[in-house]
């Protein structure tokens, strides 16, 4: 699960957008980058506004099985990024859905399994990722 969770990190999700743009899918790559950036901005604003603690034990110690990117839990940035990029690609190429969407789902699940997020954090991240993908596709007309 530890390596899977990193598929929702900035290196991978931004790398996918840049790779798409570099290898002939310029509009799709740009749409993936815009969807990712848009969802990231919303995630960071909500993280600071809500300031929900990550899952902790009774003594208040984090239970995370991986390094924590920041102290705030709600919403999940990894789930948002993975969903934003996957859904942007699926909107442009629906036949990628059987691979892209389950992969984003596994990334989201890994965040709960690794005790970095509560389930509601991940659900909110997925919703933000979907919103970013839909808005990006609409504004950039990649669909």
Long-range contacts (C-beta under 8 A, 24 or more apart in sequence): 1-65, 1-110, 1-113, 1-114, 2-65, 2-66, 2-110, 2-114, 4-106, 4-107, 4-110, 5-66, 5-78, 5-107, 5-110, 5-111, 5-114, 5-116, 7-82, 7-103, 7-107, 8-77, 8-78, 8-79, 8-81, 8-82, 8-104, 8-107, 8-108, 8-110, 8-111, 9-78, 9-81, 10-81, 13-81, 13-82, 13-84, 13-85, 16-85, 16-89, 17-85, 20-89, 25-92, 27-140, 27-142, 28-88, 28-89, 28-92, 28-93, 28-142, 30-140, 31-88, 31-92, 31-133, 31-136, 31-137, 31-140, 31-142, 32-84, 32-85, 32-88, 32-89, 32-136, 34-132, 34-136, 34-139, 34-140, 35-84, 35-85, 35-87, 35-88, 35-129, 35-132, 35-133, 35-135, 35-136, 35-137, 36-81, 36-84, 36-85, 36-132, 37-132, 38-84, 38-131, 38-132, 38-135, 38-136, 39-80, 39-81, 39-83, 39-84, 39-125, 39-128, 39-129, 39-131, 39-132, 40-77, 40-80, 40-81, 42-80, 42-128, 42-131, 42-132, 43-75, 43-76, 43-77, 43-80, 43-125, 43-128, 44-77, 46-74, 46-75, 46-124, 46-128, 47-72, 47-73, 47-74, 47-75, 47-77, 48-72, 50-74, 52-118, 52-121, 54-115, 54-116, 54-117, 55-115, 55-116, 55-117, 55-118, 62-115, 63-115, 64-114, 64-115, 64-116, 65-114, 65-115, 65-116, 66-114, 66-116, 68-116, 73-116, 73-117, 73-118, 73-121, 74-117, 74-118, 74-120, 74-121, 74-124, 75-121, 75-122, 75-124, 75-125, 75-127, 75-128, 76-108, 76-111, 76-116, 76-117, 76-121, 76-122, 76-124, 76-125, 76-126, 77-125, 78-107, 78-108, 78-110, 78-111, 78-125, 79-104, 79-107, 79-108, 79-111, 79-117, 79-121, 79-122, 79-125, 79-126, 79-129, 80-125, 80-126, 80-128, 80-129, 80-132, 81-129, 82-107, 82-108, 82-129, 83-108, 83-125, 83-126, 83-128, 83-129, 83-130, 83-133, 84-128, 84-129, 84-130, 84-132, 84-133, 84-136, 85-129, 85-133, 86-129, 86-133, 87-129, 87-130, 87-133, 87-134, 88-132, 88-133, 88-136, 88-137, 88-142, 91-133, 91-134, 91-137, 91-142, 91-143, 92-137, 92-142, 92-143, 104-129
